[in-house]
Amino acid sequence: MLKPAPVAATLVDNYDDSEGYYRITPGEVLDNGRYQITVNLGKGMFAQVMRAKVLKPSNAEEKIGQEVAIKVIRSQESM
């Protein structure tokens, strides 16, 4: 299991890169501890997809340790 990513003390509303894509950090935990990011799978014009493991199942179909894909929509004012 990956260790949680360190939290940068200087990170203040700087979650996106200059192109509006979320800065993915392997080991980062999302959605109140529900998922842990393992790797960035790729990005396209409007979003990017990352692989994650389930830490806290939210329904009967999810299992702890199950791999899932998470799609994150790009944040760009021109869109």
Secondary structure, DSSP 8 states (H G I E B T S, - for coil): --------TT-SS--B-TTS-B---TT-EETTTTEEEEEEEEE-SSEEEEEEEESS--STT--TT-EEEEEEE---TT-
